[in-house]
Amino acid sequence: MARKSQSSVEYDAVIIGSGPNGLGAANTLASEGWRVLVVESHETPGGGARSAELTLPGFVHDTCSAIHPMALASPLFQSLPLAEHGLEWIHPEILVAHPFDEGDIPAAAMLKSYEETAAGLGDDAAAYRRLFGPLVQNADALFGELLGPLPMPPKHPIALTQFGLRVLPSALAAARRYFCDEPARALFAGNAAHSVMPLDRPLATSAIGMMLMLAGHVHGWPFPKGGAGKITDALVGCLKRFGGEIVCGWRVKTLDELPKARAYLFDTAPSILADVAGDRLPEGYRRRLKRYRHGPGIFKIDYALSEAVPWASQACRRAGTVHVGGTLDEIVISEREAWNGIHAEKPFVLATQQSVFDETRAPEGKHTFWAYCHVPSGSTVDMTEAIENQIERFAPGFRDCILARHTMNCADFERYNPCLIGGDVVGGVADWRQLFTRPVARWNPYTTPANDIFIGSASTPPGGGVHGMAGYWAAQAVMSGHRPAGHA
Ligand SMILES: Cc1cc2nc3c(=O)[nH]c(=O)nc-3n(C[C@H](O)[C@H](O)[C@H](O)COP(=O)(O)OP(=O)(O)OC[C@H]3O[C@@H](n4cnc5c(N)ncnc54)[C@H](O)[C@@H]3O)c2cc1C
């Protein structure tokens, strides 16, 4: 569609940004009969759910997100006919493996069944069952509460209390209090490190780690056959079926350039909302958006490999995700350093190996491999050697398998997607001060002081991850104040 002709077209809602939340919002509105236009700055839609041949022809890499536990837990994604639009989930045999130094202790393995996971954790088996058993029983109720704004009052107070009591201590304190041995402690810490915060921070570090583990025990840690971009293809397919439109290659700078609409919904970082909306928003609110805090960034490497990663541990060879960081104490140091502006010598590395389970990702017999570590915000330091030292530590001979690599530092990520401020991949610090009050404290965080401007992105509850639920809730906020054209 030519940009010029759009200015004369009126939409019920224009959505700025086509990440999972933008497309989630668009689908929610379009399925209710709203005329929706999505505008995306990149040449292709998808935000954090895209794939591309980043290294060599025939090697399909996930540019951002790789593993999608929250997508399966998402009530929005569950409600959309994504499978009809080609989305097929692959479930690796082992969800997460966590290796330790050779000759030391066997790798910890997180399986879909919490009981089988517990059985592999030796003396911590009973503690693991006690921790996750009640949560698994109430998981649906719990995800209903956690994947949205702060529930006031909660619909499922018992489930929420069970969860809340378990996650009150920091991940570091929780790992030490709940478990007595290294495998369970480190497994817990590796999951909590997805919070991108020092693990001695209370509440949120444990909450994020435990929510990811719970999602795994209920839904698995799957990935789409063919690449993360298949999630976007399916969301776009649904949107088009509902009559929605999407235009790519258009970086919105002001609201004035957009077609007239009843509502404008930002699937962006708060600072982008402040800049684009300009004086349509009061200065005080814009100042608060600009004060929104972003945490550490990441340095990521995508590999084309001549063979699968030669992990010393058999469990690692059978896992979709491998948490490469050694002991609890090592992970704590690595995450604290990234937060404090230091590049860790032995970084905690999050790694995924989809091609082991998905033959569409690489030419026959060859493999892809995705790995990143946390680094100080805005870093342009090359962490290739540090990351590869860590992988070699648990997979001797890894470097010999490398055919090609593609690296991205924090600045590359921010250029790739302007929402990744300083390389922050989770949409802003998710500590207790900002988890439910993102982007600013308001009764309804998806609204703004302007009654036609909304925000629904990873910088609103429930935060980062590919689930689309922030977009869903923002769309609800839009609909509660407006009616689509033709229904007025
Ligand atoms: C490297 C990396 C790895 C990750 N790994 C995982 C993972 O394994 N599992 C998981 O669940 N999550 C993962 N995430 C997080 C997940 O991708 C994000 O939380 C999620 O994509 C956020 O969705 P969103 O819709 O809020 O924003 P985004 O996906 O960031 O989408 C925002 C969109 O807005 C567009 N945009 C910005 N400004 C403008 C403008 N002015 N005009 C027009 N368009 C604009 C951007 O181009 C972008 O496409 C990862 C993220 C990264 C970067």
The ligand as a Gaussian input file, in Angstrom:
#p B3LYP/6-31G(d) Opt

LIG

0 1
 C       18.209000     -11.571000      21.160000
 C       16.886000     -11.796000      21.839000
 C       16.572000     -13.045000      22.322000
 C       15.338000     -13.295000      22.913000
 N       15.020000     -14.563000      23.303000
 C       13.747000     -14.844000      23.686000
 C       13.308000     -16.181000      23.819000
 O       14.046000     -17.128000      23.562000
 N       12.024000     -16.401000      24.200000
 C       11.143000     -15.368000      24.431000
 O        9.964000     -15.606000      24.754000
 N       11.532000     -14.073000      24.290000
 C       12.792000     -13.795000      23.910000
 N       13.187000     -12.496000      23.691000
 C       12.276000     -11.408000      24.080000
 C       11.149000     -11.192000      23.089000
 O       11.624000     -11.261000      21.772000
 C       10.540000      -9.821000      23.344000
 O       10.198000      -9.688000      24.707000
 C        9.288000      -9.627000      22.504000
 O        9.599000      -9.677000      21.138000
 C        8.653000      -8.284000      22.827000
 O        7.583000      -8.096000      21.954000
 P        7.018000      -6.632000      21.641000
 O        5.924000      -6.833000      20.663000
 O        6.721000      -5.938000      22.894000
 O        8.242000      -5.815000      21.008000
 P        9.221000      -6.128000      19.805000
 O        9.219000      -7.562000      19.495000
 O       10.501000      -5.479000      20.165000
 O        8.568000      -5.369000      18.576000
 C        8.508000      -3.967000      18.493000
 C        8.448000      -3.587000      17.033000
 O        8.244000      -2.176000      16.936000
 C        8.957000      -1.702000      15.814000
 N        9.141000      -0.260000      15.968000
 C        9.847000       0.384000      16.930000
 N        9.769000       1.718000      16.749000
 C        8.994000       1.908000      15.657000
 C        8.554000       3.071000      14.979000
 N        8.885000       4.312000      15.392000
 N        7.761000       2.919000      13.877000
 C        7.405000       1.682000      13.450000
 N        7.801000       0.552000      14.070000
 C        8.580000       0.666000      15.167000
 C       10.249000      -2.498000      15.884000
 O       10.924000      -2.512000      14.657000
 C        9.745000      -3.877000      16.285000
 O        9.469000      -4.688000      15.161000
 C       14.413000     -12.228000      23.063000
 C       14.713000     -10.963000      22.576000
 C       15.931000     -10.742000      21.927000
 C       16.208000      -9.389000      21.343000

